[in-house]
Amino acid sequence: MKVMRLKFSLAKLFLREQHRHNKTLQGHKATYVLLGEEDGFSHQFCDSVFDDELPEYILHGKSEEFGYYEGVLYCHRPILGTMSIGRPVARFKNKNIHEITRICFNEKWKKSWHEKCYPSEFVKQGIDGYKELYPEVEKMITYIRQNESGAYLRHAGFRIDKSWSYNPNSKGWLSRGGNRTVNDMSSKHRFVLQIS
């Protein structure tokens, strides 16, 4: 297993392909990718990629992990997941609260017995890397649907601090400037990790 920081353009591509119920990422402070063990194969990361969506070092073949050929981005290791962290979508008075705004795992990943702990280790290592970039962070939050287990979050040290369901007349989270046309009205849990 390898955890590495991912450029925003690559994070958007992976989330576009893999995230089941959220639209494209609008911004981030840092994004991390979980890569599996090298297995001698090239793994398709995303197809229908445009040159202007990729950093120069990938386009010119200078990346150890990623390659690009005729509109297809590939990786030299299996891509198992990605996690983006940034400022919370909800407004908090404490500016030292940050949020895992997107986290997803490759739907095709069939975990072997020794890979069962990878998701929680990924979250821990990603947060450790993030704390090095932003040492002022005191608390990390994230939201998941109530029908998702969140076991990997619990194993990474998170706990549920709030749960809610929307009533039938609710419009969900208010749109900021009309950029949210479809709201996810699913029942949710908020997970919290106290960092300092």
C-alpha positions as CSV (number, residue, x, y, z in Angstrom):
1,M,0.0,0.0,0.0
2,K,1.2,3.5,-0.8
3,V,-0.4,6.8,0.1
4,M,0.6,9.9,-1.9
5,R,-0.7,13.4,-2.4
6,L,-2.6,13.9,-5.6
7,K,-2.9,17.1,-7.7
8,F,-6.4,18.6,-7.8
9,S,-6.8,17.9,-11.6
10,L,-6.2,14.2,-11.0
11,A,-8.4,14.0,-7.9
12,K,-11.3,15.4,-9.9
13,L,-10.8,12.8,-12.6
14,F,-10.8,9.9,-10.2
15,L,-13.8,11.2,-8.2
16,R,-15.7,11.8,-11.5
17,E,-15.2,8.1,-12.3
18,Q,-15.6,6.5,-8.9
19,H,-17.8,8.5,-6.5
20,R,-21.3,7.1,-6.4
21,H,-23.4,10.0,-5.3
22,N,-21.5,13.4,-5.3
23,K,-20.8,15.7,-8.1
24,T,-17.3,16.8,-9.2
25,L,-15.1,18.3,-6.5
26,Q,-15.1,22.1,-6.4
27,G,-11.9,22.7,-4.5
28,H,-9.6,21.2,-1.9
29,K,-6.7,21.9,0.3
30,A,-5.1,18.4,-0.2
31,T,-6.1,15.2,-1.8
32,Y,-4.5,11.8,-1.2
33,V,-4.7,8.6,-3.3
34,L,-4.4,5.0,-2.0
35,L,-2.3,2.8,-4.3
36,G,-2.1,-1.0,-4.0
37,E,1.0,-3.1,-4.5
38,E,2.9,-3.1,-7.8
39,D,1.7,-6.0,-9.8
40,G,3.4,-5.5,-13.2
41,F,0.2,-4.2,-14.9
42,S,-1.0,-0.8,-16.0
43,H,-4.3,0.1,-14.5
44,Q,-6.7,2.4,-16.2
45,F,-7.3,5.5,-14.1
46,C,-9.7,7.3,-16.4
47,D,-10.5,7.4,-20.0
48,S,-11.7,10.3,-22.2
49,V,-9.1,12.6,-20.6
50,F,-8.1,15.8,-22.3
51,D,-4.5,17.0,-22.3
52,D,-5.4,20.2,-20.6
53,E,-6.7,18.2,-17.6
54,L,-3.3,16.8,-16.8
55,P,-0.1,18.2,-15.3
56,E,2.8,18.6,-17.7
57,Y,5.0,16.0,-15.9
58,I,2.5,13.2,-16.7
59,L,1.9,14.4,-20.3
60,H,5.7,14.2,-20.9
61,G,6.2,10.8,-19.3
62,K,8.0,12.1,-16.2
63,S,5.8,10.5,-13.5
64,E,6.8,7.3,-11.7
65,E,3.2,6.4,-10.9
66,F,1.1,7.6,-13.8
67,G,1.1,7.4,-17.6
68,Y,-1.0,8.8,-20.4
69,Y,-1.6,7.5,-23.9
70,E,-4.3,8.6,-26.5
71,G,-6.8,10.0,-24.0
72,V,-6.4,7.3,-21.3
73,L,-4.7,8.0,-18.0
74,Y,-3.3,4.9,-16.3
75,C,-1.4,4.0,-13.2
76,H,1.4,1.6,-12.6
77,R,-0.3,0.4,-9.4
78,P,-3.9,-0.5,-8.7
79,I,-5.8,2.7,-7.6
80,L,-7.8,1.7,-4.5
81,G,-9.2,5.0,-3.3
82,T,-9.0,8.8,-2.9
83,M,-9.7,11.3,-0.2
84,S,-10.0,15.1,-0.4
85,I,-9.8,17.4,2.6
86,G,-10.6,21.1,2.8
87,R,-12.6,23.7,4.7
88,P,-16.0,22.5,5.9
89,V,-19.0,23.0,3.6
90,A,-21.0,23.9,6.6
91,R,-20.0,27.1,8.4
92,F,-18.2,26.7,11.8
93,K,-17.1,29.5,14.0
94,N,-13.9,27.5,14.8
95,K,-11.7,27.9,11.7
96,N,-9.5,25.0,12.8
97,I,-12.1,22.5,11.9
98,H,-11.5,20.8,8.5
99,E,-13.5,18.3,6.6
100,I,-12.9,15.2,4.5
101,T,-15.2,16.5,1.7
102,R,-14.9,13.4,-0.5
103,I,-13.7,9.9,0.1
104,C,-14.3,6.9,-2.1
105,F,-12.8,3.5,-2.9
106,N,-12.6,1.7,-6.2
107,E,-15.7,-0.4,-6.7
108,K,-13.7,-3.1,-8.4
109,W,-11.3,-3.5,-5.5
110,K,-11.8,-7.0,-4.0
111,K,-9.9,-6.8,-0.7
112,S,-7.7,-9.7,0.2
113,W,-7.3,-10.6,3.9
114,H,-4.2,-8.4,4.3
115,E,-5.9,-5.4,2.7
116,K,-8.8,-5.3,5.1
117,C,-7.1,-2.6,7.2
118,Y,-6.1,-0.4,4.1
119,P,-9.1,2.0,4.2
120,S,-8.6,3.0,7.8
121,E,-4.8,3.2,7.4
122,F,-5.3,5.3,4.4
123,V,-7.5,7.8,6.4
124,K,-4.9,7.9,9.2
125,Q,-1.9,8.4,6.9
126,G,-3.8,11.0,4.8
127,I,-4.7,13.0,7.9
128,D,-1.1,12.7,9.2
129,G,0.1,14.2,5.9
130,Y,-2.5,16.9,6.1
131,K,-1.5,17.9,9.6
132,E,2.0,18.4,8.4
133,L,0.6,20.9,5.8
134,Y,-1.9,22.5,8.2
135,P,-0.7,22.1,11.8
136,E,-3.4,24.4,13.1
137,V,-6.1,21.8,12.5
138,E,-7.8,20.8,15.7
139,K,-10.7,18.6,14.5
140,M,-11.6,16.7,11.4
141,I,-15.2,16.0,10.3
142,T,-16.9,14.0,7.5
143,Y,-20.4,13.0,6.6
144,I,-21.6,9.7,5.3
145,R,-25.0,8.2,4.6
146,Q,-26.6,6.3,7.4
147,N,-26.8,3.2,5.2
148,E,-23.0,3.1,4.9
149,S,-21.1,1.4,7.7
150,G,-18.3,3.8,8.3
151,A,-16.3,1.0,9.9
152,Y,-13.0,2.3,8.3
153,L,-13.7,5.7,10.0
154,R,-14.2,4.2,13.4
155,H,-11.0,2.2,13.0
156,A,-9.2,5.4,12.1
157,G,-10.3,7.0,15.4
158,F,-13.5,8.9,14.3
159,R,-16.8,8.7,16.3
160,I,-20.3,9.7,15.4
161,D,-21.3,13.0,17.0
162,K,-24.5,13.7,15.2
163,S,-27.1,12.0,13.0
164,W,-30.1,13.4,11.2
165,S,-32.8,12.8,8.6
166,Y,-34.5,15.4,6.4
167,N,-38.3,15.8,6.6
168,P,-40.2,15.4,3.3
169,N,-40.6,19.3,2.9
170,S,-37.0,20.1,3.4
171,K,-34.8,21.5,0.6
172,G,-31.6,20.1,2.1
173,W,-28.5,22.3,2.4
174,L,-29.1,25.7,0.9
175,S,-27.6,26.4,-2.5
176,R,-24.7,28.9,-2.6
177,G,-25.3,31.1,-5.6
178,G,-27.4,28.5,-7.4
179,N,-24.4,26.1,-7.8
180,R,-26.3,23.2,-6.1
181,T,-29.2,22.1,-8.2
182,V,-29.7,18.6,-6.7
183,N,-29.5,18.0,-3.0
184,D,-28.6,14.7,-1.4
185,M,-31.6,14.2,0.9
186,S,-30.3,10.9,2.5
187,S,-30.1,10.4,6.2
188,K,-26.6,11.1,7.4
189,H,-24.1,10.6,10.2
190,R,-21.4,13.2,11.0
191,F,-18.1,11.6,12.1
192,V,-15.6,13.6,14.2
193,L,-11.9,13.1,14.9
194,Q,-10.4,15.3,17.6
195,I,-6.8,16.0,16.6
196,S,-5.5,18.4,19.3
